[in-house]
């Protein structure tokens, strides 16, 4: 499975979760691009690493920035995504899908 396949699968799952939670009017109304998904995943991972005290704030944010940059996403594009009101909801949906922060961090360490 390629990173693109994983991204598409996460995109479908995220749209469905947001629609079920009433955060989107309909699944068809969501236009989640790869940049938004990458940023939500990176921010979610960093959030959980910090929350579980697995990494310091600086380490986790640095790792998130490196992940985002490795996807070819500029700081400007990242900031545009994080400034959207729904960014926090997307990040929360990602974390919930992974089973919460403790489960997410455990999965990432395996």
Backbone bond lengths (Angstrom), bond angles and torsions (degrees), N, CA, C in turn:
res aa  C-N    CA-C-N  psi(-1)  N-CA   C-N-CA  omega(-1)  CA-C   N-CA-C  phi
1 X - - - 1.445 - - 1.528 108.49 -
2 X 1.296 116.98 129.91 1.459 122.08 -177.18 1.527 110.17 -87.41
3 X 1.348 117.51 162.59 1.466 119.81 175.50 1.532 112.06 -56.72
4 X 1.314 116.79 -34.56 1.466 120.08 178.57 1.523 110.99 -65.08
5 X 1.342 117.24 -40.35 1.464 121.35 177.16 1.527 110.59 -62.77
6 X 1.328 115.99 -43.01 1.460 120.48 178.61 1.514 110.84 -62.69
7 X 1.320 116.57 -42.88 1.463 122.01 179.95 1.525 110.41 -62.30
8 X 1.337 116.99 -44.02 1.463 121.03 179.90 1.526 110.34 -64.85
9 X 1.319 117.11 -41.20 1.461 120.45 178.07 1.517 111.32 -63.62
10 X 1.320 116.24 -43.15 1.461 120.00 178.20 1.520 110.37 -65.37
11 X 1.328 116.93 -37.46 1.465 121.24 179.25 1.526 110.35 -60.67
12 X 1.329 117.26 -47.47 1.464 120.74 178.91 1.526 111.15 -62.03
13 X 1.322 117.01 -43.94 1.449 122.15 -179.59 1.525 110.67 -63.78
14 X 1.317 116.80 -43.35 1.455 121.83 -178.58 1.520 110.95 -65.21
15 X 1.325 117.56 -43.82 1.461 120.88 178.48 1.525 109.88 -61.07
16 X 1.324 116.98 -43.08 1.468 120.52 179.60 1.520 111.25 -64.83
17 X 1.315 117.09 -44.02 1.467 120.72 -179.44 1.518 111.23 -63.85
18 X 1.316 117.03 -42.98 1.457 120.21 -179.88 1.524 110.91 -66.24
19 X 1.310 116.85 -39.24 1.464 120.21 178.64 1.524 110.46 -64.89
20 X 1.319 117.16 -42.50 1.459 120.67 -179.93 1.522 111.64 -65.16
21 X 1.312 115.93 -33.20 1.458 120.31 179.93 1.524 112.42 -85.49
22 X 1.333 117.18 2.59 1.450 120.61 177.44 1.515 114.06 77.07
23 X 1.307 118.19 13.43 1.456 120.97 -179.17 1.522 112.00 -82.14
24 X 1.318 116.14 -17.61 1.459 121.55 175.12 1.516 108.10 -125.91
25 X 1.300 115.84 147.61 1.462 119.48 179.07 1.525 110.16 -63.53
26 X 1.334 117.21 -47.39 1.464 122.51 176.78 1.515 107.75 -148.37
27 X 1.334 117.48 154.79 1.458 118.65 177.67 1.522 112.57 -57.66
28 X 1.326 117.81 -33.87 1.456 120.66 -177.96 1.525 112.00 -67.42
29 X 1.334 117.86 -20.13 1.462 119.89 -177.58 1.525 112.36 -79.76
30 X 1.309 117.25 -9.87 1.461 119.98 -177.52 1.518 110.55 -86.48
31 X 1.279 115.17 129.15 1.457 120.65 174.82 1.523 107.55 -119.78
32 X 1.311 115.44 84.38 1.459 120.12 -179.74 1.517 108.84 -94.84
33 X 1.310 115.33 116.42 1.451 119.67 178.40 1.526 109.49 -92.55
34 X 1.325 115.86 168.64 1.465 121.09 -177.96 1.530 112.19 -59.65
35 X 1.326 117.38 -34.66 1.463 120.85 179.50 1.521 110.20 -63.46
36 X 1.318 116.50 -47.30 1.467 120.59 -179.81 1.521 110.88 -61.40
37 X 1.313 116.41 -43.14 1.461 120.35 -179.85 1.527 110.76 -64.46
38 X 1.324 117.73 -46.46 1.466 120.68 -179.76 1.518 111.79 -60.49
39 X 1.326 116.03 -42.91 1.465 119.95 -179.81 1.528 110.41 -66.16
40 X 1.338 117.89 -43.71 1.469 120.97 179.62 1.528 110.95 -61.52
41 X 1.318 117.07 -41.69 1.468 121.22 178.94 1.528 110.62 -66.13
42 X 1.316 116.97 -47.71 1.469 120.46 -179.43 1.527 111.28 -62.42
43 X 1.323 116.66 -43.86 1.462 120.65 179.24 1.531 110.66 -65.59
44 X 1.326 116.60 -39.51 1.459 120.39 177.80 1.517 112.24 -63.43
45 X 1.325 115.70 -43.70 1.465 119.78 177.61 1.525 110.78 -61.34
46 X 1.330 116.57 -45.57 1.464 120.58 179.81 1.526 110.60 -62.58
47 X 1.313 116.31 -44.96 1.469 121.04 178.93 1.529 110.47 -55.33
48 X 1.317 116.30 -46.94 1.464 120.49 -177.64 1.522 112.77 -69.84
49 X 1.317 116.89 -37.56 1.466 119.39 177.13 1.525 110.72 -62.85
50 X 1.323 115.93 -36.98 1.467 120.73 178.12 1.527 109.98 -72.81
51 X 1.331 117.11 -47.35 1.464 121.50 -176.83 1.521 112.24 -60.70
52 X 1.331 116.52 -38.85 1.470 120.06 -179.24 1.526 112.04 -86.00
53 X 1.319 115.90 2.43 1.474 122.40 -179.54 1.531 111.99 60.36
54 X 1.338 115.16 29.18 1.459 120.72 177.40 1.520 111.25 -79.47
55 X 1.325 116.59 -24.09 1.465 123.04 177.87 1.510 109.21 -145.57
56 X 1.306 114.25 156.99 1.461 118.36 173.31 1.527 108.80 -71.96
57 X 1.307 115.99 163.55 1.458 120.98 178.96 1.525 110.02 -57.01
58 X 1.332 116.71 -48.09 1.471 120.69 -178.42 1.521 112.15 -61.08
59 X 1.334 117.10 -43.26 1.469 120.68 179.60 1.529 111.52 -63.75
60 X 1.327 116.49 -46.59 1.462 120.60 -177.48 1.522 111.53 -65.27
61 X 1.334 116.95 -43.38 1.467 120.08 179.32 1.522 111.47 -67.20
62 X 1.325 116.42 -36.45 1.462 120.54 177.14 1.524 110.69 -64.29
63 X 1.330 116.52 -41.63 1.456 120.80 178.63 1.532 110.50 -65.51
64 X 1.327 117.37 -40.56 1.469 120.85 178.50 1.526 110.05 -63.11
65 X 1.324 116.92 -44.00 1.472 120.19 178.83 1.525 110.94 -62.20
66 X 1.329 117.06 -39.93 1.466 120.87 179.46 1.528 110.76 -65.93
67 X 1.333 117.22 -41.37 1.466 121.59 177.87 1.525 109.89 -61.15
68 X 1.308 116.27 -47.18 1.468 121.61 -179.21 1.535 110.15 -62.82
69 X 1.317 116.54 -44.33 1.467 120.64 179.35 1.524 111.17 -64.16
70 X 1.345 117.12 -35.50 1.467 120.20 -179.85 1.525 111.69 -66.71
71 X 1.328 116.37 -21.24 1.460 121.46 174.86 1.527 111.56 -86.30
72 X 1.332 116.56 3.81 1.460 120.62 178.40 1.522 113.52 77.83
73 X 1.315 116.86 22.71 1.465 121.71 -178.40 1.527 108.95 -97.05
74 X 1.313 115.76 125.85 1.460 120.91 -179.24 1.534 110.76 -74.50
75 X 1.327 114.91 162.14 1.465 119.92 176.13 1.529 110.34 -60.30
76 X 1.320 116.74 -37.81 1.461 121.49 -179.84 1.527 110.57 -63.29
77 X 1.332 116.99 -44.79 1.467 120.93 178.92 1.522 110.45 -65.88
78 X 1.329 116.67 -40.72 1.473 120.89 177.82 1.525 110.26 -60.61
79 X 1.323 116.08 -46.60 1.461 120.24 -179.55 1.525 111.94 -63.80
80 X 1.336 116.39 -34.62 1.471 120.01 177.40 1.525 110.45 -63.82
81 X 1.325 116.60 -39.74 1.470 120.16 179.14 1.521 110.50 -69.24
82 X 1.329 117.39 -46.69 1.465 119.72 -176.16 1.526 112.33 -68.45
83 X 1.322 117.26 -18.91 1.466 119.56 178.42 1.531 112.32 -83.86
84 X 1.332 117.38 -10.04 1.470 120.34 178.19 1.530 108.73 -72.86
85 X 1.327 116.53 138.71 1.474 119.10 -179.86 1.527 113.62 -58.84
86 X 1.328 117.18 -32.81 1.466 119.37 -176.87 1.530 113.75 -79.89
87 X 1.312 118.45 -5.72 1.468 120.85 -178.30 1.530 111.29 -58.25
88 X 1.298 116.77 -44.02 1.462 120.60 179.62 1.528 111.06 -63.13
89 X 1.344 116.57 -39.65 1.465 120.46 177.93 1.524 111.51 -64.82
90 X 1.335 116.66 -39.80 1.464 120.98 178.60 1.525 110.51 -64.49
91 X 1.330 115.59 -44.08 1.458 120.26 178.98 1.530 109.97 -62.22
92 X 1.316 117.10 -44.53 1.468 121.14 179.43 1.523 112.01 -63.21
93 X 1.336 116.95 -38.76 1.463 120.76 178.06 1.527 110.50 -65.02
94 X 1.317 116.80 -40.15 1.464 121.41 177.44 1.534 109.92 -61.81
95 X 1.327 116.69 -47.61 1.467 120.85 -179.30 1.529 110.32 -61.73
96 X 1.316 116.33 -45.05 1.470 120.25 179.64 1.522 111.05 -61.53
97 X 1.334 116.37 -41.10 1.467 120.19 179.21 1.523 111.76 -62.52
98 X 1.313 116.68 -29.80 1.461 120.92 -179.71 1.535 112.09 -83.88
99 X 1.328 116.96 -2.53 1.462 120.53 178.41 1.513 113.86 95.47
100 X 1.327 117.41 14.48 1.460 121.56 -178.48 1.512 111.06 98.26
101 X 1.313 115.02 173.16 1.466 119.72 -174.35 1.526 113.63 -64.54
102 X 1.317 117.20 -43.61 1.471 118.94 -178.18 1.525 110.64 -61.33
103 X 1.328 116.91 -44.03 1.464 120.62 179.96 1.529 110.97 -67.32
104 X 1.327 116.35 -39.67 1.467 120.16 179.90 1.528 110.67 -61.28
105 X 1.313 116.55 -47.98 1.463 120.55 -179.36 1.527 110.31 -64.05
106 X 1.319 116.97 -41.12 1.472 120.64 178.48 1.534 110.37 -60.82
107 X 1.347 117.14 -44.53 1.479 121.14 178.65 1.517 111.00 -61.16
108 X 1.316 117.04 -41.42 1.465 121.03 -176.95 1.518 111.91 -68.29
109 X 1.311 116.85 -25.39 1.471 120.67 -178.16 1.510 112.15 -84.57
110 X 1.307 117.92 -12.82 1.471 121.20 -178.17 1.502 111.44 -82.45
